[in-house]
Amino acid sequence: MPARPAHVSAPPPRFPRDAWALAALELEGLLPAHAAERLRAEAPEWMAAAVVSQGLAPAGQVAVILARAARVPVASLDRVEPAAVQFLTETVARQHAALPLSATNKAIRIATANPLDYDAERALGFVAGREVEFQYALPGPLAKRLDEVYRPERSIERLVSGLGAQATIETVVEERDAGETASASVEAPAARLVDATIADAVRERASDIHFEPGERGLAIRYRVDGVMREVMRVPRSAAGAVTRRLKITAKLDISDPLHPQDGRTAARVDGKAWDLRVSSVPISRYGEKIVVRLLDPASATLKLDAIGLWPDEMAAVEGLLGNRDGMVLVTGPTGSGKTSTLYAALDRIRTTGINVVTVEDPVEYHLPGVNQIQVSEKSGLTFAAALRSVLRQDPDVVLLGEIRDLETAQTAWQAALSGHFVLSTLHTNDAAASIARLRDIGVEAFKLASALRGVLAQRLLRRLCPHCSEPVSPESLPATARPPQGFERPVTVKTANGCSQCGFTGYRGRFAIEEILTVDGTIAELIARGSLGDQIVESARRYGMHTLWEAGIRRVWTGETAYDEVVRVVGEPPVKAAVTLVLVADDDPVMRTLEGSILQAEGFVVVAAEDGVEALEQAQRLQPAILLLDMDMPRLDGYGVLEALRQRLAGRGVPVIVVTAHDDPATEARCIELGAEDFIAKPIQPARLIARVRAVLRRTGVAL
Ligand SMILES: [Zn+2]
């Protein structure tokens, strides 16, 4: 490095320092004469800055015009080589409003707000020992960048003050590692920034804070109502201090940046205690990403009433929780509020005399009066092992954090089939996928059918901000947004806007929606038979189940959320092929299974009835596209069913194919007389059955 004078003194600059800028902007016709006149009288330090700050012209345009006038490029301030910075001291850089960008052996590239200052060019060239190449930068951004490069603590202070109200973190740990080498001048502001950020995030209702290093510094993002948003960017020069502070606070090992670490700490914000879960992950050459989860210990007592369900959803959930054995699953992707719902459910179940045990990884909240087991895969205490040991204590209710593998699933099913009520989660999207997943894991269909009481698929939708959402015409909604059957509430459709109350997102708070599959009767039979998830859901819908899409879309019609939010969370609306439901009535289980599998292979959805009475009841309720009817059945035979169908208006439209062992002309004639569409003699031949079914469906006008 060349020798450089200890101090460069110069007379104080005369204002404006860039008088030429005003002339250049006038020449381009960017400034009206009277504005230029006024600026000349004001004589600000920087004309360019005054033009921008007074809103006379957009910053980008001003920079381009002035760079062109000075015949230099516009500087990009994002990239500053640390090696170049060392050629200029802070004093010199500030004196000349000059920021070194990069340097070679011969030249140094410098961003300046005054590229026409030849004295500065000479002085800088002398100090750096290199030929100077100027680029133009507006005075404002340049000064900010100078702070970031030379005074990281100052730019942190600016971020802290930008967070507004005083931070009130009371319990952060004050510790200093002996081997710490960072400059002390940045440590204190970094600590203040961390505290202020946590307080700010709590007030913004964030669930977690992400500190992610990158080329352009440390990005700080909040997750609010499930959506990430960047709140600030800490300059790279100060990023290390912030990361270090976070790790010290959570008692993580700051000497090890190469391995993921987890820790925790506590903080008080505005007098309220918060649990902070801090995790560090090495992500790139820029360092570690730190995520701070903000947990409100008070929300462990979350009530089911507080998750925002509609009465029908609540009734179905309460119905499922009323079970005292078997298994209820809550499903949904990460962030769908599964855990909160499970805790709320436990809170509902936990009454005197009921012994509740949880097996979790990790234990999210501590519940008073509940025995909570922390799974530790490392030391061999797997979900399955922990569950087995828990079952020896014979609990009434078990909350099992997650079912991940066959071993856990089998133990859980054993428990559910032997008089315990098991609550657990699956990482699947909906009820249909959950049944498919459990089969994939290896749970046998008959076990599924006999122990599964229900599946709760959940999502969280953001609630439109009451302060700024605006009504829109229902006609603005696409056709896919039609309200589901049975919707009967006053219609108010609204759209998201954004105001200071909602952080300009248009939403404030969230509520849960549910797709609830209650497993009993027909549904259990479909599961036992190994029907596809879609078929199960399709028949469940006939019993009144709402899909997630329907549960979400009806909240659009009441103005609780917006259509876009439902699409964002639940996905694009389902485009469903028409489903053809076939009812098979036969007292012989072998026949039911045979006919069922033949029809299912052709894509029909099959529901079964064991006798004539059940067949009538199903025909009336489900209105199947076709009924395959056996003649010899207990309680009510085929003739009885045909007569009843003919007499009763409700079932009258259901076409019937008689399937019978009585292959004689008299029986056939009587059946046709009673209204049957067709007559097939047993034994069943698959191709013939399908051909006849399709022919009847064509005749009766059901599209195939
Ligand atoms: Zn708002």
Residues whose N, C-alpha, C, O or C-beta is under 5 A from the ligand:
A	BS01	ZN	C465 H467 C468 G498 C499 Q501 C502 G506
